[in-house]
Amino acid sequence: MTSRALTIACFEAIGVGLVALWLHSHLASARVERLSAVLLRMARRRAPRIVILLAWWWVGWHFLAFAGSA
Amino acid sequence: MLGHVRDLSIPIVTITGVVHLVRGALVDAAVFLAVAAALAVDGTADRGRVPRPAGPTTAGHTPAGPLQAGPLQAGPLQAGPTPAGSTPGGPTAAGPTRAGPTAAGPEQGSEPLLVPPSALAGSALVALLLAAGGRFNLAMTIVVAALGVSWLVTAWPQPARPQVTGPQVTGPQVTGPQPVWPQPTEPARDPPAGHLAAWPWAAAALGWCLVELVSFLHEVGRDTSSVDHPTFSSLIGPVLDNRLVLWLALTGWLAGGYALVRIARRAARG
């Protein structure tokens, strides 16, 4: 396996893992906290709340706005 | 663990800003460093504004002291072991039944959708208009920048301080439980063992950051991804050139932003 394939496989595994985690957290018997609850808990304080929104905004900025790609 | 992560918010934003500076993304760097500075300044100002109960200080007045059993401890602003489902945000974010382990194990109840169908439809419509022009154009840039400003302004306020409901201090003697003000600098505590785990989310995020960091360090030059170690951006970027994929991604980004703003506002209200 090449380094490139390994890198892509890592991204894919994490992506699949996140989807599985999200699905699992919505089961009644889940022992994993839902993402919305985790975010709400973090967002009770200003700094993490701003960081969460800043990170999400940057995703859009980076992939969509011309200044973000420069 | 999440309490410690929260304390690292400002350093994380600062380091990210420096990384943007190194990679030559000056606008990104300016935004991140400005936000880090604003958070640091505002945090310092908040500490100066935190009210203190009148009267003499005794060992019992410390946050870890016996007054933690005061009437407000079970209130909405105590971000520690209190299950998210018991917050005023209540059933919407974490579900009303997340009350720790039971005979059947911890449960998370049903919750209203963070993104209702009307918001999803609105996001899809806006995305359709924006995606028609493709990426990296002026309209898209203005919309994304405006959304960023509005999101940050919306999320900035701190939770309101609770009303003083307990017995008042009338002299040097403390006669009853005292109100406990939310401490902006107090790290939130982790839920006790047996509660629902949040670490898998942190592990996944950390794993993604690690892979991206390795790829970033292998970059040939600014925005020139290594063939052997492609960054996430270099993999996703070309896919987004397809208008349909762009529309779907833009819809998801807008709807996700809507959900995060709702979470932020709910948390800011306490």
Interface residues (C-beta under 8 A of the other chain):
Chain A: T2 S3 R4 T7 I8 C10 F11 I14 G17 L18 L21 S25 H26 A28 S29 A30 R31 V32 E33 R34 L35 S36 A37 V38 L39 L40 R41 M42 A43 R44 R45 R46 A47 P48 R49 I50 V51 I52 L53 L54 W56 W57 W58 V59 G60 W61 H62 F63 L64 A65 F66 A67 G68 S69 A70
Chain B: L2 V5 R6 S9 I10 I12 V13 G24 A25 L26 V27 D28 V31 F32 V35 L39 D42 G43 D46 L77 A79 A84 G85 T87 G89 A93 A94 G95 R98 A104 G105 P106 E107 Q108 E111 L114 L130 R135 F136 N137 L138 M140 T141 V144 A145 L147 G148 W151 L152 A155 W156 P157 Q158 P159 P184 A188 H195 L196 A197 A198 P200 W201 A204 G207 W208 V211 V214 S215 D223 V227 D228 H229 P230 F232 S233 L235 I236 G237 L240 A249 L250 W253 G256 G257 A259 L260 V261 I263 A264 R266 A267 A268 G270
